[in-house]
């Protein structure tokens, strides 16, 4: 059902006339159930907004607007022309997702402003109040502007009423967004990426982010004074933040607001702020799990490049196809299949990859044909090395080759500190590039998996071929660095994953990585790796380990069973950086799945099973840390058991240090 109502014209005219009087009018917008409220007013002709949740003030009056080229102030000297209030209520269905049906219910207030000078430049500010948060964006309407518009700074501030603990990673750094999360007081932050999650001393939890980012610079946040955060747009190389012609629409500046951090995870505000599906054909993509030669390359068993240890050979890939088919899976990712790979491929240079020519000892047509005979589809791979000048010259040929071969997924990598060794991934240049490639891929019926990408801002609703991305520190760091500490996996569900699906590449069974580099390992247990398929959402999930480490292992059954497309999601408990337990219902059966993980501390949890169908009985198939197992004691040992349960039961779980539990609830 869709419902859109405009408030009576009389009320609007009264509001407008008051605003034009001597005393500035304070406009209020409340969410449908009254949980959140936005206040807007002009103070000395400058726009200000404030936000409250119930009786708790969240944001005290804060600045809005922009600084344009030549120090032109576009944040003051305004008057209100018009205010329009509407309400909107719909329930829409995801093509695939962590929840099938999503309600999009908000009240909207559009404030139309005009500067009181001879140019009379207009600015429209759109506010939306949801029961799980608020959002606003700026629209510069077409108004006969002769010259291009150069935004030099955004004046938006978020004046937090209360101090809080922020979970953050730095912005504008060499490794993009692949950093470990730290926590500190809001007042001690520097410049950070979003989503930025804050546990406020008010008792509330917030996530600051943006949605529907198109032809604009990404927003980072910088602490300016006290608990004030300011928008800091990622610049072009020449320092300009945004350059447009005639008109612009910023992304939505969003604040998700929750009574507790776990409720942030089941907020769909970011998706709701994006446009509905624009693709006429989405049938070529169905959620799946996949194997790959990837982990063998990262642990040094194989190389990405041609040579003695070359991973992408026709012979190797046929072996992987045989294993994939034997175990009942249908997708395989092969990296390094093409010309251009060298031992220095990851260094900041303008590498020249080919996207149509095969590496020596690899025949893509023969491999695809062999895969087709065995029911295994090949996933394409394009590593750009961030040399987009080279990539965009060949992108059509590369995509056309995949379409000709009947391939429908492509992983696209962007290793490098800057795009073309010049522009930040998160700047307007990168934003436009990533959207261009996504729309281009749709023309060739290709689903996209981005690595080294910009953050997700919900575009998967509009373009469901945007299936997943990395955009965080993933599993590969366990192969060749000091690794990800155990708490990393208990932080990202409350931070990075609030923006969208992540290709973390879980499923390492040999967590001690006996075939890898000395002293490098996964800092967790095998049971925890199983649980990640539930705690980390993505419509495609890699089973990242080597085939020989899965061979004959009973725990592989969970990976065969666990789906990647869900009817609904519930977060049963959790504390940021400590632990989390997530339950999801399969979209295509009556089964539920549960994943529970902990940081370095062992933990005993009691899990009420009230999420199950109260009228049914289930077989709980439990994959847990074996007795005495933790990160350093027999970490690969998984205890598998079964028991009959119902919704009125409470299940007791024991998680070893850096451990976990994965459960399938099979309806009987």
C-alpha positions as CSV (number, residue, x, y, z in Angstrom):
1,X,0.0,0.0,0.0
2,X,1.3,3.5,-0.9
3,X,-0.1,6.5,0.8
4,X,1.0,10.1,0.2
5,X,-0.9,13.0,1.8
6,X,-0.3,16.7,1.6
7,X,-1.2,18.8,4.6
8,X,-4.0,21.3,4.1
9,X,-3.0,24.4,2.1
10,X,-4.4,26.7,4.9
11,X,-2.0,25.3,7.5
12,X,0.9,25.7,5.1
13,X,0.0,29.3,4.3
14,X,-0.1,30.1,8.0
15,X,3.3,28.6,8.5
16,X,4.7,30.5,5.6
17,X,3.2,33.8,6.6
18,X,4.6,33.4,10.2
19,X,8.0,32.7,8.7
20,X,7.9,35.9,6.8
21,X,6.9,37.9,9.8
22,X,9.3,39.5,12.3
23,X,9.6,36.4,14.4
24,X,11.3,33.4,12.7
25,X,9.1,30.4,12.5
26,X,10.2,27.1,14.0
27,X,9.1,24.3,11.8
28,X,8.7,20.8,13.3
29,X,8.6,17.4,11.6
30,X,7.8,14.3,13.7
31,X,8.1,10.7,12.7
32,X,4.9,8.6,12.1
33,X,4.8,7.2,15.7
34,X,6.3,10.3,17.2
35,X,9.6,8.7,18.2
36,X,11.9,11.2,16.4
37,X,11.5,14.9,15.8
38,X,13.3,17.4,13.5
39,X,13.1,21.2,14.2
40,X,14.1,23.7,11.5
41,X,14.4,27.5,11.7
42,X,16.3,30.4,10.3
43,X,18.5,32.1,12.9
44,X,19.8,35.4,11.7
45,X,18.7,34.2,8.2
46,X,20.9,31.1,8.5
47,X,19.3,27.6,8.4
48,X,19.5,25.5,11.5
49,X,18.2,22.1,12.4
50,X,17.9,20.1,15.6
51,X,16.9,16.5,16.4
52,X,15.3,14.8,19.4
53,X,14.3,11.2,20.2
54,X,11.3,11.3,22.6
55,X,12.3,13.6,25.4
56,X,16.0,13.2,24.7
57,X,17.8,15.9,22.7
58,X,20.1,14.2,20.1
59,X,21.3,17.2,18.0
60,X,21.2,20.7,19.3
61,X,20.8,23.5,16.7
62,X,23.3,22.9,13.9
63,X,24.5,24.6,10.8
64,X,23.5,23.9,7.2
65,X,24.6,25.0,3.7
66,X,27.7,25.3,1.6
67,X,30.7,27.5,0.8
68,X,31.0,27.9,-3.0
69,X,33.9,29.1,-5.2
70,X,35.4,32.5,-4.5
71,X,34.2,32.3,-0.8
72,X,30.6,32.7,-1.8
73,X,28.5,32.0,1.3
74,X,25.6,29.7,0.5
75,X,24.7,29.1,4.2
76,X,23.1,32.4,5.2
77,X,21.1,35.4,4.1
78,X,18.1,33.1,3.4
79,X,14.3,33.6,3.6
80,X,11.7,30.8,3.6
81,X,9.7,30.8,0.4
82,X,7.6,27.7,1.0
83,X,7.3,24.6,3.2
84,X,5.6,21.4,2.1
85,X,4.7,18.5,4.4
86,X,3.8,15.0,3.2
87,X,3.6,11.5,4.6
88,X,4.6,8.3,2.8
89,X,3.9,4.7,3.6
90,X,4.7,1.7,1.5
91,X,5.9,-1.9,1.9
92,X,8.3,-3.0,-0.8
93,X,10.0,-6.2,-1.6
94,X,13.7,-6.8,-2.0
95,X,14.8,-8.8,-5.1
96,X,17.2,-10.4,-2.7
97,X,18.2,-9.4,0.8
98,X,18.5,-9.8,4.5
99,X,14.7,-9.1,4.8
100,X,12.2,-9.8,2.1
101,X,9.6,-7.1,2.8
102,X,10.6,-3.7,4.1
103,X,8.2,-1.0,5.3
104,X,9.1,2.6,4.2
105,X,7.1,4.9,6.4
106,X,8.1,8.5,6.9
107,X,6.9,12.1,7.2
108,X,8.6,14.6,5.0
109,X,9.1,18.4,5.1
110,X,10.6,20.3,2.2
111,X,11.8,23.7,3.0
112,X,12.4,26.0,0.0
113,X,14.8,28.9,0.7
114,X,16.0,31.9,-1.3
115,X,18.9,34.2,-0.7
116,X,18.0,37.8,-0.1
117,X,20.3,39.3,-2.7
118,X,20.1,40.2,-6.4
119,X,21.0,36.7,-7.5
120,X,18.1,35.2,-5.4
121,X,19.7,31.8,-5.5
122,X,17.4,29.1,-4.2
123,X,18.2,26.0,-2.0
124,X,15.8,23.3,-1.1
125,X,16.3,21.2,2.0
126,X,14.4,17.9,2.2
127,X,13.9,16.4,5.7
128,X,12.5,12.9,6.4
129,X,11.6,11.6,9.9
130,X,11.4,7.9,10.3
131,X,10.8,6.0,13.6
132,X,14.3,4.5,13.3
133,X,16.1,7.8,12.5
134,X,16.1,11.0,10.4
135,X,17.6,12.2,7.2
136,X,18.0,15.3,5.1
137,X,19.5,16.4,1.8
138,X,20.2,19.5,-0.2
139,X,18.8,20.2,-3.7
140,X,20.0,23.1,-5.7
141,X,17.3,23.4,-8.3
142,X,17.8,24.6,-11.9
143,X,17.6,28.3,-11.8
144,X,19.4,29.7,-14.7
145,X,22.9,29.5,-13.2
146,X,25.3,30.4,-16.0
147,X,28.6,29.1,-14.6
148,X,29.5,25.7,-13.2
149,X,28.9,25.2,-9.5
150,X,32.0,24.5,-7.4
151,X,31.4,23.4,-3.8
152,X,34.4,24.2,-1.7
153,X,33.0,23.1,1.6
154,X,29.8,21.8,3.2
155,X,28.8,23.7,6.4
156,X,26.6,20.9,7.8
157,X,27.3,20.2,11.5
158,X,26.0,17.6,13.9
159,X,26.1,19.2,17.4
160,X,25.7,16.1,19.6
161,X,24.0,17.0,22.9
162,X,25.8,14.3,24.8
163,X,29.3,12.8,24.7
164,X,29.6,9.2,23.6
165,X,31.9,6.4,22.6
166,X,32.5,6.4,18.8
167,X,33.6,3.3,16.8
168,X,35.6,4.6,13.8
169,X,38.2,4.2,11.1
170,X,40.2,7.1,9.6
171,X,39.3,8.8,6.4
172,X,41.6,9.7,3.4
173,X,44.3,7.2,4.1
174,X,46.5,5.0,1.9
175,X,44.5,1.7,2.6
176,X,41.2,3.4,1.9
177,X,38.8,1.8,4.5
178,X,40.8,-1.3,5.3
179,X,41.6,-0.4,8.9
180,X,40.8,-1.9,12.3
181,X,38.0,0.0,14.1
182,X,39.0,2.0,17.2
183,X,36.8,3.4,19.9
184,X,37.2,6.8,21.5
185,X,35.1,9.7,22.8
186,X,33.4,11.8,20.1
187,X,35.3,14.8,21.4
188,X,38.6,13.1,20.5
189,X,37.8,12.1,16.9
190,X,39.8,13.3,13.9
191,X,38.4,12.8,10.4
192,X,36.5,9.5,10.1
193,X,34.6,7.5,7.6
194,X,30.9,6.6,7.9
195,X,29.0,4.7,9.0
196,X,30.1,6.1,12.3
197,X,28.5,4.3,15.2
198,X,28.1,6.1,18.6
199,X,27.0,4.7,22.0
200,X,25.8,7.9,23.5
201,X,25.9,8.7,27.2
202,X,22.2,9.5,26.8
203,X,21.7,5.7,26.5
204,X,20.9,5.8,22.8
205,X,22.9,4.4,19.9
206,X,23.4,6.3,16.6
207,X,24.8,5.6,13.2
208,X,25.8,8.6,11.1
209,X,26.0,7.8,7.4
210,X,24.7,8.8,4.0
211,X,22.3,7.3,1.4
212,X,21.8,7.5,-2.3
213,X,25.2,9.0,-3.2
214,X,25.1,10.0,-6.8
215,X,27.4,12.6,-8.6
216,X,28.5,14.1,-5.3
217,X,31.5,13.6,-3.0
218,X,31.4,11.1,-0.1
219,X,30.8,12.7,3.3
220,X,33.4,12.1,6.0
221,X,33.0,13.5,9.5
222,X,35.5,15.6,11.4
223,X,35.4,16.7,15.1
224,X,35.6,20.5,15.2
225,X,35.0,21.3,18.9
226,X,33.5,19.5,21.9
227,X,31.0,17.0,20.6
228,X,30.4,18.8,17.3
229,X,31.0,16.8,14.1
230,X,31.2,18.5,10.8
231,X,30.7,17.2,7.2
232,X,34.0,17.1,5.4
233,X,33.5,16.2,1.7
234,X,36.3,14.1,0.1
235,X,38.0,16.4,-2.3
236,X,39.2,16.2,-5.9
237,X,43.0,16.4,-6.4
238,X,42.7,20.2,-6.9
239,X,40.9,20.7,-3.6
240,X,37.4,21.3,-5.0
241,X,34.9,19.1,-3.2
242,X,32.1,19.0,-5.8
243,X,31.8,20.3,-9.4
244,X,28.5,20.3,-11.2
245,X,26.5,22.2,-13.8
246,X,23.1,23.8,-13.4
247,X,21.9,21.7,-10.4
248,X,22.9,19.2,-7.7
249,X,21.3,16.9,-5.2
250,X,23.5,15.8,-2.3
251,X,23.3,12.4,-0.8
252,X,21.0,12.0,2.2
253,X,22.7,12.8,5.5
254,X,21.3,10.1,7.8
255,X,21.2,9.4,11.5
256,X,19.9,6.1,12.6
257,X,18.6,6.2,16.1
258,X,18.1,3.2,18.4
259,X,17.4,2.3,22.0
260,X,20.3,-0.2,21.8
261,X,23.0,-0.9,19.3
262,X,21.5,-4.2,18.1
263,X,18.5,-2.3,16.8
264,X,20.7,-0.4,14.4
265,X,21.3,-3.6,12.5
266,X,17.7,-4.2,11.7
267,X,17.1,-0.6,10.6
268,X,16.5,-0.3,6.8
269,X,16.6,3.5,6.7
270,X,19.5,3.5,4.3
271,X,17.7,1.3,1.8
272,X,14.5,3.3,2.2
273,X,16.3,6.5,1.2
274,X,17.2,5.0,-2.2
275,X,15.1,4.9,-5.3
276,X,13.1,1.7,-6.2
277,X,14.6,-0.9,-8.5
278,X,15.4,0.5,-12.0
279,X,16.4,-2.8,-13.6
280,X,13.9,-4.5,-15.8
281,X,15.8,-7.8,-15.8
282,X,17.2,-9.2,-12.6
283,X,16.7,-12.9,-13.4
284,X,20.3,-13.5,-14.2
285,X,21.3,-13.2,-10.6
286,X,20.3,-15.5,-7.7
287,X,22.1,-15.5,-4.4
288,X,24.8,-18.2,-4.1
289,X,27.9,-19.5,-2.3
290,X,31.1,-19.9,-4.2
291,X,34.6,-21.4,-4.0
292,X,37.8,-19.8,-5.3
293,X,41.5,-20.1,-5.7
294,X,41.8,-16.8,-3.8
295,X,43.0,-18.1,-0.4
296,X,45.7,-20.2,-1.9
297,X,47.1,-17.1,-3.5
298,X,47.0,-15.1,-0.3
299,X,48.8,-17.7,1.8
300,X,51.5,-18.2,-0.8
301,X,50.6,-21.6,-2.1
302,X,49.8,-20.1,-5.6
303,X,50.8,-16.9,-7.3
304,X,48.5,-14.4,-9.0
305,X,51.0,-14.1,-11.9
306,X,52.4,-16.5,-14.4
307,X,55.2,-18.7,-13.3
308,X,56.0,-21.9,-11.3
309,X,53.3,-21.3,-8.7
310,X,50.7,-19.8,-11.1
311,X,47.2,-20.4,-9.6
312,X,45.0,-19.7,-12.6
313,X,45.9,-22.5,-15.0
314,X,43.4,-24.6,-16.9
315,X,44.5,-27.7,-15.0
316,X,44.1,-26.1,-11.6
317,X,40.7,-24.7,-12.4
318,X,39.4,-28.0,-13.7
319,X,40.4,-29.6,-10.3
320,X,38.5,-26.8,-8.5
321,X,35.5,-27.3,-10.8
322,X,35.6,-31.1,-10.0
323,X,35.6,-30.4,-6.3
324,X,32.9,-27.7,-6.5
325,X,30.6,-30.0,-8.5
326,X,31.3,-33.0,-6.2
327,X,30.3,-31.0,-3.1
328,X,27.1,-29.8,-4.8
329,X,28.0,-26.1,-5.4
330,X,27.7,-24.2,-8.6
331,X,30.0,-21.1,-8.6
332,X,33.7,-20.6,-8.8
333,X,35.9,-17.5,-8.8
334,X,39.2,-17.6,-10.6
335,X,41.6,-14.6,-10.2
336,X,44.7,-14.1,-12.3
337,X,43.2,-15.6,-15.4
338,X,44.2,-12.7,-17.6
339,X,47.4,-11.0,-18.8
340,X,49.0,-8.2,-16.8
341,X,49.7,-9.8,-13.5
342,X,53.2,-9.3,-12.0
343,X,54.8,-9.8,-8.6
344,X,54.3,-6.0,-8.1
345,X,50.7,-6.0,-9.2
346,X,49.5,-4.5,-5.8
347,X,51.9,-1.6,-5.8
348,X,50.8,2.0,-6.6
349,X,51.6,2.0,-10.3
350,X,49.5,2.4,-13.5
351,X,49.5,-1.4,-14.2
352,X,48.3,-2.5,-17.6
353,X,45.9,-5.4,-17.2
354,X,44.1,-7.0,-20.2
355,X,40.5,-7.9,-19.8
356,X,40.2,-10.2,-22.8
357,X,43.5,-11.9,-23.2
358,X,44.2,-15.1,-21.2
359,X,47.3,-15.7,-19.1
360,X,49.7,-18.4,-20.3
361,X,48.4,-21.9,-19.4
362,X,44.8,-20.7,-19.1
363,X,42.0,-21.0,-21.7
364,X,38.8,-19.3,-20.5
365,X,36.6,-20.8,-23.2
366,X,37.7,-24.4,-22.3
367,X,37.3,-23.7,-18.6
368,X,33.8,-22.2,-19.0
369,X,32.8,-25.2,-21.2
370,X,34.1,-27.6,-18.6
371,X,32.3,-25.8,-15.9
372,X,29.0,-25.9,-17.9
373,X,29.3,-29.6,-18.3
374,X,29.6,-29.9,-14.5
375,X,27.0,-27.4,-13.5
376,X,29.6,-24.9,-12.3
377,X,29.5,-21.2,-13.4
378,X,32.6,-19.2,-13.6
379,X,32.7,-15.8,-11.8
380,X,34.6,-13.2,-13.8
381,X,37.4,-11.1,-12.3
382,X,38.7,-7.7,-13.4
383,X,41.6,-6.3,-11.4
384,X,42.0,-2.7,-12.5
385,X,45.0,-1.8,-10.2
386,X,43.1,1.5,-10.0
387,X,44.3,2.3,-13.5
388,X,40.9,3.4,-14.7
389,X,42.2,5.0,-17.9
390,X,43.2,1.5,-19.0
391,X,40.1,-0.2,-17.6
392,X,37.5,2.1,-19.2
393,X,39.1,1.6,-22.6
394,X,38.5,-2.1,-22.4
395,X,35.4,-2.4,-20.1
396,X,32.9,-3.0,-22.9
397,X,35.1,-5.7,-24.5
398,X,35.7,-7.3,-21.1
399,X,32.0,-7.4,-20.2
400,X,31.0,-8.5,-23.8
401,X,33.4,-11.5,-23.4
402,X,31.7,-12.5,-20.2
403,X,28.2,-12.2,-21.8
404,X,29.3,-14.2,-24.8
405,X,30.5,-17.0,-22.4
406,X,27.2,-16.9,-20.5
407,X,28.9,-15.5,-17.3
408,X,26.7,-13.4,-15.0
409,X,28.9,-12.2,-12.1
410,X,32.1,-10.2,-12.0
411,X,34.4,-9.2,-9.2
412,X,36.1,-5.9,-9.8
413,X,39.2,-4.9,-7.8
414,X,40.7,-1.5,-7.3
415,X,44.0,-2.1,-5.5
416,X,45.8,1.2,-5.1
417,X,45.8,4.2,-2.7
418,X,44.2,6.4,-5.3
419,X,42.3,6.0,-8.6
420,X,44.6,6.7,-11.5
421,X,47.2,7.4,-8.8
422,X,45.5,10.8,-8.4
423,X,41.9,10.8,-7.0
424,X,40.5,9.4,-3.8
425,X,38.2,6.4,-4.2
426,X,35.7,8.3,-2.1
427,X,35.7,11.6,-4.0
428,X,33.2,12.7,-6.6
429,X,35.4,11.1,-9.4
430,X,35.3,7.7,-7.7
431,X,31.6,8.0,-6.8
432,X,30.8,8.6,-10.5
433,X,33.1,5.9,-11.7
434,X,31.6,3.2,-9.5
435,X,28.1,4.1,-10.5
436,X,29.0,4.2,-14.2
437,X,30.5,0.7,-14.0
438,X,27.5,-0.7,-12.1
439,X,25.1,0.6,-14.7
440,X,27.4,-0.6,-17.5
441,X,27.5,-4.1,-16.0
442,X,23.7,-4.2,-15.9
443,X,23.7,-3.6,-19.7
444,X,25.6,-6.9,-20.0
445,X,23.5,-8.8,-17.4
446,X,26.3,-8.8,-14.9
447,X,26.1,-8.8,-11.1
448,X,28.9,-6.8,-9.5
449,X,31.1,-7.6,-6.5
450,X,33.4,-4.6,-5.8
451,X,36.7,-4.8,-3.9
452,X,38.7,-1.7,-2.8
453,X,35.5,0.3,-3.4
454,X,33.7,3.2,-2.0
455,X,31.2,2.6,0.8
456,X,27.8,1.2,0.2
457,X,25.0,3.8,0.4
458,X,22.0,1.6,-0.4
459,X,22.3,1.6,-4.2
460,X,21.5,-2.1,-4.2
461,X,17.8,-1.2,-3.9
462,X,18.0,0.8,-7.2
463,X,20.5,-1.5,-8.9
464,X,20.1,-5.0,-7.5
465,X,23.0,-6.1,-9.6
466,X,25.2,-4.4,-6.9
467,X,25.4,-7.6,-4.9
468,X,28.3,-7.1,-2.5
469,X,31.5,-5.3,-1.8
470,X,34.6,-5.4,0.4
471,X,34.9,-1.9,1.8
472,X,36.5,-3.0,5.1
473,X,39.3,-5.1,6.4
474,X,38.6,-8.7,5.3
475,X,39.8,-12.2,5.8
476,X,43.0,-11.8,3.7
477,X,44.7,-9.8,6.4
478,X,44.9,-13.1,8.4
479,X,47.0,-14.6,5.7
480,X,50.0,-12.3,5.5
481,X,49.7,-9.6,8.3
482,X,49.4,-9.6,12.1
483,X,45.8,-10.5,11.3
484,X,42.4,-9.3,12.5
485,X,42.0,-9.4,16.3
486,X,39.0,-11.5,17.6
487,X,37.0,-8.3,18.4
488,X,37.0,-7.2,14.8
489,X,34.2,-9.6,13.9
490,X,32.1,-8.4,16.8
491,X,32.5,-4.7,15.8
492,X,31.8,-4.8,12.0
493,X,28.1,-5.9,12.4
494,X,27.5,-2.6,14.3
495,X,29.6,-0.4,12.0
496,X,30.6,-1.4,8.4
497,X,27.7,-3.8,7.9
498,X,25.2,-1.1,8.6
499,X,25.9,0.2,5.1
500,X,25.3,-3.0,3.3
501,X,26.5,-6.5,2.4
502,X,30.2,-7.4,2.8
503,X,32.4,-9.9,1.0
504,X,34.4,-10.8,4.1
505,X,35.3,-14.3,2.6
506,X,34.6,-16.5,5.6
507,X,34.8,-20.3,5.9
508,X,38.5,-21.0,6.8
509,X,38.5,-24.5,8.4
510,X,42.3,-24.6,8.9
511,X,42.3,-21.5,11.1
512,X,46.0,-22.1,12.0
513,X,46.8,-21.9,8.3
514,X,49.3,-24.8,8.4
515,X,50.1,-24.4,4.7
516,X,50.6,-20.6,4.9
517,X,53.2,-18.2,6.1
518,X,54.9,-19.0,9.4
519,X,53.2,-17.3,12.3
520,X,50.2,-16.1,10.3
521,X,46.7,-17.4,11.2
522,X,43.0,-16.7,11.7
523,X,42.5,-15.4,15.2
524,X,39.4,-17.5,15.9
525,X,37.9,-20.9,15.8
526,X,36.5,-22.9,12.9
527,X,33.0,-22.9,14.6
528,X,33.3,-19.1,14.6
529,X,34.0,-19.2,10.9
530,X,30.8,-21.1,10.4
531,X,28.8,-18.6,12.4
532,X,30.0,-15.7,10.2
533,X,27.7,-16.9,7.4
534,X,24.8,-15.7,9.6
535,X,26.4,-12.7,11.5
536,X,27.8,-11.2,8.3
537,X,25.2,-10.7,5.6
538,X,25.9,-11.0,1.9
539,X,23.8,-12.5,-0.9
540,X,27.0,-14.2,-2.1
541,X,29.3,-15.9,0.4
542,X,32.7,-17.3,-0.4
543,X,33.9,-20.6,1.1
544,X,37.4,-19.3,1.2
545,X,39.6,-22.3,2.3
546,X,41.5,-24.8,0.2
547,X,39.5,-27.8,-1.1
548,X,41.7,-30.2,0.8
549,X,40.7,-28.5,4.1
550,X,37.1,-29.1,3.4
551,X,37.5,-32.7,2.1
552,X,35.7,-35.1,4.5
553,X,35.0,-32.6,7.2
554,X,31.5,-33.0,8.7
555,X,31.2,-29.3,9.4
556,X,31.1,-28.7,5.6
557,X,27.5,-29.7,5.8
558,X,26.6,-26.4,7.5
559,X,28.0,-24.5,4.5
560,X,26.0,-26.7,2.2
561,X,22.8,-25.9,4.1
562,X,23.1,-22.2,5.1
563,X,21.4,-20.0,2.5
564,X,22.3,-16.5,1.5
565,X,18.9,-15.1,0.9
566,X,16.6,-14.4,3.8
567,X,12.9,-13.8,4.7
568,X,13.8,-11.9,7.9
569,X,16.6,-11.1,10.3
570,X,16.6,-10.8,14.1
571,X,19.5,-9.7,16.3
572,X,19.0,-11.6,19.5
573,X,21.7,-10.0,21.6
574,X,25.1,-8.3,21.3
575,X,27.5,-5.6,22.5
576,X,29.8,-3.8,20.2
577,X,33.2,-5.4,20.3
578,X,32.1,-8.1,22.7
579,X,29.6,-10.6,21.1
580,X,26.6,-10.9,18.8
581,X,23.9,-13.5,18.1
582,X,21.9,-13.2,14.9
583,X,19.0,-15.4,13.7
584,X,17.8,-15.4,10.1
585,X,14.9,-17.2,8.4
586,X,15.5,-18.8,5.0
587,X,13.5,-17.2,2.3
588,X,12.9,-20.5,0.5
589,X,12.1,-22.9,3.4
590,X,10.7,-22.9,6.9
591,X,14.2,-23.2,8.4
592,X,16.0,-20.7,10.7
593,X,19.7,-20.3,11.1
594,X,21.6,-18.8,14.0
595,X,25.2,-17.5,14.3
596,X,26.8,-16.4,17.6
597,X,30.4,-15.2,18.0
598,X,32.5,-13.7,20.7
599,X,35.7,-11.7,21.1
600,X,38.8,-13.1,22.8
601,X,36.7,-13.9,25.9
602,X,34.8,-17.2,26.3
603,X,31.1,-16.6,26.9
604,X,28.0,-18.5,28.1
605,X,24.8,-17.3,26.5
606,X,21.1,-18.2,27.0
607,X,19.2,-17.8,23.8
608,X,15.3,-17.8,24.0
609,X,14.0,-19.4,20.8
610,X,10.9,-17.3,20.7
611,X,11.7,-16.3,17.1
612,X,10.7,-19.8,15.9
613,X,7.2,-20.8,14.9
614,X,5.3,-21.4,18.1
615,X,3.2,-24.2,16.6
616,X,6.2,-26.2,15.3
617,X,9.0,-28.4,16.4
618,X,12.5,-28.1,15.1
619,X,15.7,-30.2,14.9
620,X,18.5,-28.0,16.1
621,X,21.7,-29.0,14.2
622,X,24.4,-27.4,16.3
623,X,28.0,-26.7,15.3
624,X,29.9,-25.5,18.3
625,X,33.4,-25.1,19.7
626,X,34.5,-28.5,21.0
627,X,35.0,-28.7,24.7
628,X,38.2,-26.9,25.7
629,X,38.5,-25.2,22.3
630,X,39.4,-21.6,21.8
631,X,41.7,-19.5,19.6
632,X,44.9,-21.2,21.0
633,X,43.6,-24.6,22.1
634,X,42.6,-27.0,19.3
635,X,40.8,-24.2,17.4
636,X,39.7,-26.3,14.5
637,X,37.7,-28.7,16.6
638,X,33.9,-28.5,16.0
639,X,31.4,-30.4,18.1
640,X,28.3,-31.3,16.1
641,X,25.1,-32.3,17.9
642,X,21.4,-32.4,17.4
643,X,18.4,-31.8,19.7
644,X,14.7,-31.3,19.3
645,X,13.5,-27.8,20.3
646,X,10.5,-25.5,20.2
647,X,9.9,-21.8,20.5
648,X,9.3,-21.9,24.2
649,X,12.8,-23.3,24.8
650,X,15.9,-21.5,25.9
651,X,19.1,-22.8,24.4
652,X,22.4,-22.5,26.3
653,X,25.5,-21.8,24.3
654,X,29.1,-21.9,25.3
655,X,31.5,-19.9,23.1
656,X,35.2,-20.5,23.5
657,X,37.5,-17.5,23.4
658,X,37.3,-16.1,19.8
659,X,34.8,-18.8,19.2
660,X,31.3,-19.2,18.0
661,X,28.3,-21.4,17.4
662,X,26.3,-22.0,14.2
663,X,22.9,-23.7,14.2
664,X,20.4,-24.8,11.6
665,X,16.8,-25.1,13.0
666,X,15.2,-27.6,10.6
667,X,11.4,-27.5,10.9
668,X,10.0,-31.0,11.5
